[in-house]
Amino acid sequence: MKHLFPFLCLHISTCLYAQSPSDILINEIMANPKGLVSLPETEYVELYNTTEQAISLTDWWFVYDKTQVKLSELTVPAGGYVVLYRANRAITVAPNGLQMPLEKFPAQLNNNGKLLQLYDANGVLHDEVYYDKAIAAVSWERCGEEWISCTDERGGTPGEGNSCRASNNETPITPEEPEEPAPTYTTGCIWINEVMADPNGLVALPQTEYVELHNRSDQRINLENWQFIYGDKPTLLTDYKLPAQGYVVLYRSGREIKVDAQGGALPLEKFPSALLNAGKTLSLVDPTGQVIDQITYEKAKAGIAWERSATGLYLSTDPRGGTPGATNSAPTSPTPDEPTDPEMPDEPTTPDTPETPDNNETPVEASSVQPGEIILNELLPAPFAEGSEYIELYNRSQQTLSLTGLALATRKADGSISTLYPLSAITTPLEPGGYVLLSKLLSGVEAFYLISAPQALHEVKLPVLANNGATVVLLRLTDLTVIDEVSYSPKWHDSAIKDPKGVALERLDPDKPTQDATNWHSAAESAGYGTPGYRNSQQLLPSSTLNGFERPYWSDSERSYLLRYQLADAGYRCRIWVFDTMGRRIAEIANLSTLATEGTLRWDGIGYDGSRPKPGIYIFYAELFLPNGTTHTQREVFLIH
């Protein structure tokens, strides 16, 4: 098979000779260990070396449905067994067997059956098994060309010969599967946890209505044949296994949705086409007709979800407007069921409901803000046509600070301070690690950049930022003490930026000197050339072992392959392609894009010819390079489904 993989052998630093298909087989599957006594209640998959030679599993891949798990460096002796399982779980393996704990081994093997595959380091498929519905405390074992239920009294034979070998080659009788009683559910085991009824104005999230469910129990629950009821209109839920303590977002099929990594998405053809903004009663009913949960949400606020706590519903405080597929934001009101309208002006606090920051400290007045506690963090001197200049500040101290009493100005050529522009209109305190974005015209910012934290944006009068450079000063009004100051230059932009219009200058490290020219860089193209009101795209990250991309993986919610990355330096550009196993370039993901120091790229799975490649093994190849000549290349084998 070596002739099928010329590209791999040319470009992978360690090229192993391909083994013959079926040298290593998937030999035993414990998918439902519930009820085991002699063995731990741990799911596992056993592999068997069918050859008379030892085989290294380095860079081999175990694939569970669409989940790819890279195997550890381990050599299986001739005729030997190795048991794969989730790291940190208990396992019992026969004395002559091997065990391989894996961090990314599936947390739960599906009891109803799944496709399992095994690929060697060269992408050769060695075995493929679709196991049937599991019987509690009984493994599936390979017996010749068939799969049978284990007859060993322990329920499985991890790390040793299968039970059918111990019965003089007689085919064991498959035990009858006991009838399982219909599951029963307790009221409140699943909550209707979040409602986005009016998505108008959302920026960081798609403008799509959704309802989030949260499994509050310690057991995975299949939502098949459950009903979501909007008023009196039921919608039947489809097959979805909601993990214990997990989240799933219900929405209308065909619409765009963005769900956090810890949650899942469940598109429904008959999900309401529009949730009533004025409020509605929502119910969740299990397959027996029992009402598991019911809530009534009040009048919706544009771009803000209703989220749930133990005391009722409150408006989300997350800067995105909601938390689909993740833990809810922290409520700010002491009475979450009667939330304060975020569009109303702040009211004076009373002794019973003090507005204090999370650290329970009173905000430090601006007159006490010390030099370097609030810093200049991002500048846009040359906006797009119809755009607006902006200045971003960052609180790098450990305490909540007030901006009232501070001012911005520019410094004249003779060193004197020009007109002062007070920030007294900004009454919201700036928390530790918080950002504030200042612009003369917010619509000129919102029209061109992703707005991740709308509450951080403020429209105020500002000094003019000259395109050819100027000195910006942040100071206290009371004594004109300079809090931070920078003399920026268009020469600080990346050499690849030919026209700096619309490209912000970002500070790389908040703890390095403001005036250090090497501490500023053009905002990344991958971030839209600006990050107003949130973490800079080119901010240097703490030291990390990763300098490059994680293996591409398919996201059902994004309908794309996602490529997460983290880089050790700012200013990397990249070229990224996809090759087939014959070394043919079939798609381009990026070409000379300036990358943020951390982020995610997306590939829709479409090749040069406008079609989707056939399922199989492909190679992701990335070239990363800095203007100073530093280069980094990366190649990864991955599956296209």
Secondary structure, DSSP 8 states (H G I E B T S, - for coil): -GGG-HHHHHHSSS------TTSEEEEEEE---TT-SSS-S--EEEEEE-SSS-EE-TT-EEEETTEEEE--S-EE-TT-EEEEEETTS-----TT-EEEEETTS-SS--TT--EEEEE-TTS-EEEEEE----BTTB-EEEETTEEEE--STTS--TTS--GGGGGTT-----------------TTSEEEEEEE---TT-SSS-S--EEEEEE-SSS-EE-TT-EEEETTEEEE--S-EE-TT-EEEEEETTS-----TTEEEEEETTS-SS--TT-EEEEEE-TTS-EEEEEEE-S-BTTB-EEEETTEEEE--STTS--TTS------SSSTTS---TTS------TTS----TT----B-GGG--TTTEEEEEEESS--TT---EEEEEE-SSS-B--TTEEEEEB-TTS-B---EE-TT--S-B-TT-EEEEES-THHHHTTS--S-GGGEEE-------TT-EEEEEEETTT--EEEEEEE-GGGS-TT-S--TT--EEES-TTS-TT-GGGEEE--GGGTT--TTS--TT---S--S--EE---EEETTTTEEEEEEE-SSS--EEEEEEEETTS-EEEEEEEEEE--SEEEEEE-S--TTSS---SEEEEEEEEEE-TTS-EEEEEEEEEE-
